């Protein structure tokens, strides 16, 4: 069985999938049984790869990506394990057959992924937080190297807090989500800062108006939350 480091570095090289045919959530098919799950999210020219077990967050990385003729080119924006990845490019080749994805790494190693079940909705996208209510006042958050993104696709979500200039990684969480009748519900499967939050479901009021996602309710810590998110350009 591969060690985590070997598996992590192998899947690391698969980064970069983001056109309509590849948008969605993908689950890595391991060579041997493992209690570690690897999820790949692809949406709006952005990707993330995350490893977690039922009891622990293991690691995550991702960034922007472009796709061409069987080739995927990405630039890393965050990594929880190795900040020196940030800003580095990476190219791999791929073949897609319906809900199956095969990525060929340098040296001929092939990694296999299967599309996770899940449907699209109005919230599918890659979003950046651009506003937040603080002490009764709404404050705008201007674009800069420090940012929080949330990727929603294929019925799964992940938020990531990072600084692309200093290469710092501040935290992440994710799992599955639903969006129905103005209610957005997250079912948490991993949380880098506090594994005790895994297994919880949190619900928010949500609506999309003029390209803005209005998001309000209470956080996983029970604190009031009122935010606006905008799709990345």
N, C-alpha and C positions, 0 to 999 in steps of 0.2 A: 504494500500500500504506500502511496506517496506520502511524504511528510507534508505538514501544512505549508512549510516554506516552499517546497517544490510545487505544490498545487497552486499556491498563491501566485508565484512568479509565472507559472504557466498561464493561468487565467488572466493575469495582468497583461499579457501580450495580446489578448483577444480584444482589447479595447477598440471601440470605434464602429458603431452601427447606428445610422439614423436617417434613413429615408422611409417613405411610407410603408414599404414592404417589410421593413425590419422594426418599425416602431412597435413597442409592446414590452412585455415582461417575459424573460427567458430564464429557464432553470437549467443549470449545468447538469449533465448526465455524467456521473463519475465513473472511472474505470473499475472501481471496487466499492462495495458498500461503505458508507460513511455517515456519521451523524452530523456532518457539516453541510449546510445548504449554501449554494452560491446562486445569487440572483443577479441577472443583468437587466437593467432598465434602459430603454432607448426611446427618446422622444425629442423632437424639435432640435436635431443636431446636437444632442447632449446625451451622455451615457453615464451610468454608474454600475459598478460591480461590488457586491457586498457578500461577505461570508459570515455566517452565524450558526450557532447550534441552539438546541432548545433551551440551553441554560446560559449562553454567553454570546456577546458580540465578539467577532474575531477580527474583522478588518474591512475596509472599504477604500475605493479609489475611483476616479472618473474625471470627466472633462468634456470638452467640445470635440466634435467629430464630423468628418465628411466622408462620403462614400462615392466610389467610382466603379469602373468595370471590374467587379470582383475584388476590389481593393478598398480597405478602410484605413483612413488616416485620422489620428486623434492627437490632441494635445491635453496633457493632464493638468487639471486645476486643483485637485486635492488628493491626498493619500494619508490615511491614518497610520500607516506603517513606515513610510519612507518619504519624507517631505522633499527629498532631492528629485523625486519624480516630477514635481510640479514645474510646468513650463516645458517639459520634454515631449517631443513628438514620438509617435509610434505607428508603424504601418503593419498590417496583416492582410492576408487574403481570406476569402470566405466563399462558401457555396450555400445557398438556401434552397430547400425543397419543401415548400409548404410550411408546416409548423416545425420543421427540422432545420437546424443551422449547424454547419460544420466550419470550423475555423482552423486553417492550417498555419502553424507557427514556423518560424525559421528552424530548420533541421527536420522538417517533415512531421512534427507532432501535430495530431489533429484532435481538437477539442469539440465535443458535441453538446448542443443545447436544444431544449425543447420549449416551444412557446407555452407559457402558462395560460390557463383558461382565464378569460376576462374580457369584458366589453368596454368600448369607448363611451365617453359621455362628455358633457360640456367642460369638465375640469381636466380632461386629458391635455397634458402640456408640461413644459418646464417653466416654472414660475420663480420670480425673485421677489422677496418681500420689499415693498417700497413705501409702506406707511404703517404706523402703529399708534394706538391711543395710549398715552402715558399721563397719569394723574389728571384725567379729564380733558387733556388736550391732544389733538391729533398732530403727530409730527411726521413730516416727510423724510424718507431715507434716500439720500441721493446716491447714485451709482458710484462705486469705488471698489478697491481691491478686497475690502472686507465685505462679505455678503452671505446671505442665507438663501439657498435655492431649495425648491421642492419639485421633484419629478413625479408626475402622476401618469401612469400608462398601464394598460392591460389589467386594470383592477388592483394595481399595487402602487404604493407611494414610498418616497424616501425624501427626507429633508437633510441638508448638509450645510453646516456653518464653516466658513473657511476665510482665509486671507491669501489671495493669489500673489500678493507682493512679498509678504514675509514667509509664505509657504506653510502657514500655520493651519492646522485642522482643529476645530473647536468641538465638534460633536455631530452625531447623526442619529436618526431613528427611522423606522419604517415598518411596513407590513402590507396588509390589504386595506382597501377602502371601498366605500359605496357612496353614491351621491344620488339621493332620491327626494323629491318633493321639498327641495330647499334645505335638506339635512345632509351634512357631510359627516361620515363616521369613519374613524380610523381604528383598525384592529392591530395592535402593536405586536410585532414579532421580534424586533431587536431594538435596543436603545443603548447607545455607547456609554452614556453617563450614569445610567441606573438600571440594571437588569431587572429590578423589582417591578418595573413598569411593563415588562413583557407579559402579554396575555390580557392586558386591559383594553377596553374599548372606550373611546371618547367621541362624543358627538358635538358638532358645531352647526350653527346657522350659516348657510353659504348661498351666495348668488354671484353670477357673472354679469357685470354691466359695463358696456363700452370697453371690453377687453380687460377689465379689472375684476379680480376675485376678492369679494368682501367676505371675511372669515371672522366669526365671533363666537364666543362661548367661554369655556374654561379649559385651561391647559391640563396636561396629565398630572401636574402638581396641584391642581385645584384653583389656580390663580385666574382672575378674569383676563380675557384675551380679546382684542379687537384689532384686526390687521387687514391690510390691503396688499394683495400680491399682483404683479404684472408679468405677462409672458416675456421671456427673454427675447431679444432681437437676434 
